[in-house]
Amino acid sequence: MGERWALLVMRELMVGPKRFGDLRAGLPGISANVLTQRLDGLIAAGIATTRTLPPPASVKVYELTPWGYEAEPIFQALGRWAARSPHHDPSRPISAASFVLSLRTMFDLARTGGLRGTIGLRLDHERFLARLSYRGFSVEAGDVDGADVVLTGSAQVLAGAVYGGQTLEALEAAGALRIEGDRRLARRFVTWFPLPQKVDVGSRAS
């Protein structure tokens, strides 16, 4: 895990199995050779594994082992800590996996007002379903058909709505976002993930 890119590879796998090409797409700048080395290292350590999806896909995917998935609280704690930086910029490019993991991290139940519903996220070629029920909140890779509302756009666009203060209406007008279904739920959804207070880098412990 201490090798360069290793934690980022784990982050991409934290939301579900991925093909080699999908991992590269989510990690701009990584070479095929380095990605292969990091995956081999994670597999050797028992953190990741491979399997072949059943037909008709029949493709090889990489995924975390049950022990690998246990590391998610570490990523969440690191995400909360990093978001307190005054240099954190929510408008910078973000992968679908990183965005979904941020939703799991920043979710605030108190902001939902007892609302229940399902929100589909079409993030480029990836699909995720967010569920808010009496059991809690979850976001997992899956089919978005039948969701109460479906938001279609890039992860960066959705991050702009959730963390960057951009309105859904403005993003729609710009052609960057499409909303299908319960628009009221969509407007509420983007308010459920407050960022932590920024640290005062000017202060010093006495």
N, C-alpha and C positions, 0 to 999 in steps of 0.2 A: 504493500500500500504506500510505501514511502517513495516509490519510483515516480518520476515525472509522468503525468497523465493518468496514473493508476486510479486516483480518486475520481477523476472526471469520467473515466470509463465506468467505474462503479455507479456514479451518479446517473449515467445514461441507462444503465441496466436496472436501476432501482424502481422503474415504473413498468418493467416487464421485459420479456425476451426480445432480442433484436438481431437482425442479420448484420453481417460484417459491414455491408455498404451503408446501412442505416446508422450504425455507430460512427462511421467516418463522417457522414452528413451532419451528425449532431456535435462533432468535435472538429470544427474547422482548424486546419493547421497541422493535424496529426497525420503522419505518413502511414501507409499501409504496413510498412515494416515495423514501425514502433507500436502500432495498434496490435499487430500480431504478437509481438513480444509481451505487451502488457496483458493481453488476454491469456496467453500461455502461462504467465506468472500468476495470475489470479486463479486459473484452473489448478495449477500445481499447489497453490496454497489452500485449496478447498473453498475458495470464495465464490468462484464461478464454475459453470459447467456448460456443456453443449448438448443439444438434442436436435433431431430432425422432425419438423412439423409433419403431421399426417397429410395424406393427399387431400385436396389437389395441390396444396402448396409445395410439400415435399422439399423444403429448403432447410439448411442448417441454421440454427439460431444459437445465440449465446444468452445465458441467463444466470442470475445469481443463485447460489444454493440457499437453502433455508438459513444457514448461518450467515451467508452474505447479506440477506435481507435484514438480519438483526442489526445491521449497522445503520439503518435509517435514522434512528435517534441521534446518531453522531452527526450525520449530514444536516439534520434539522437544527441542532444546536449550533453548528458552524454557520448555517445560513442566517439564523437569528443574530448571531454575533457579527457577521460580516455586514448585514443590512444596517447596523448601527453606525457604520462608517460614514462620515460626512462626504466621502468621495463616492459612495454608492450611487450609481446612476441607473434608474429603472428603465431608461430609454435605450440602453445598449442592447445589442443582439443577445438573444437567449434561446436555448434549444427547447423543444417541446418537453423533454424530460425534466429539464431544470425548472421550467415554468410550473409543471404539474407538481413537482416536489415542493416548490415554493408554496403552492396552494395548501398542501398538506401541512406545511410548517406554520404558515401565518394565519390559518383559519381561526376565527374568534366566534365561538358559539353564541356569545352574548349579543352579537350584532344581528343575528338571524330573526329575532323576535318570534320564535316558535314556528317559523315558516318551514314547510316541507316541500320537496320537489326534486326533480332530476334535471341536470343540465348537461347537454351533449357539447363536446368540444371537438371541432374539426380543425386540427392544427396542421396545416399543409397536408401531408399524406397520412398523418397519424390521427387516431380516434380515441377519445377518452370520455368516460361517463362519470360525472360527479353526482353523488347522491347525498341528500340531506334528509335524514329520517330521525325517528325517536332513538335510534341506535347510535346516531352520531353522523359524522361527515366522512366521505371517502371519495377518492378520485382514482379510477383504475382504467387501464386500456380496455376498450370494449365497443360494442355496437351502440351508436347513438340514436338509432331509429326508435321512435316512441318516447323520446325524452320530452319533458314539458317545454323546453326551449333548447335550441341548438345554435351555438355561436360558431361561425366559420371565419377563420382568418389565421394569420401567422401567430406563432407564440409571442413574437415581439409586439404585435398589434394588441393582443389580449393583455399582455403585461402592461402596455401603456394605459389600458382602461382600468386595470386592477390597481396598479401601483403608481402610474404616472399622471393620474388626474385627467386623462383624456375622456371625453364623453362618448358614449356609445353612438349618439346621434351624429357627432362630428366624424367618427370613424366610418360610419355608414355612408355619410354624404361624400366622403373621400373615396369610397369604393374599396376600403381596406377591410371591412367587416360586414358580414351578413347575419341577420338575426331572424330565426324562424321559430314561431311559437309564442310563448308567454313573455311578452316584452317587460312586463312588471317584474317578473322573476329575474330576468336578465339584469335589469337595473339594480335590483337588490343584491344579486350574486356578486357583482364587482365591488361591493362595499364590505364584504365579509373578511377581508384579508389586510388588516392594518399593519403597516410597517412599524417596527419598534422605534422608540425615540433615538435620535442621533446622539452620539457621544460628543461631549464638549472636549475637543482636543486641546483647547487652551487651558483647561484646568489641570492642576498637578496635585498629587497626593501630598499632604503635609507630613 
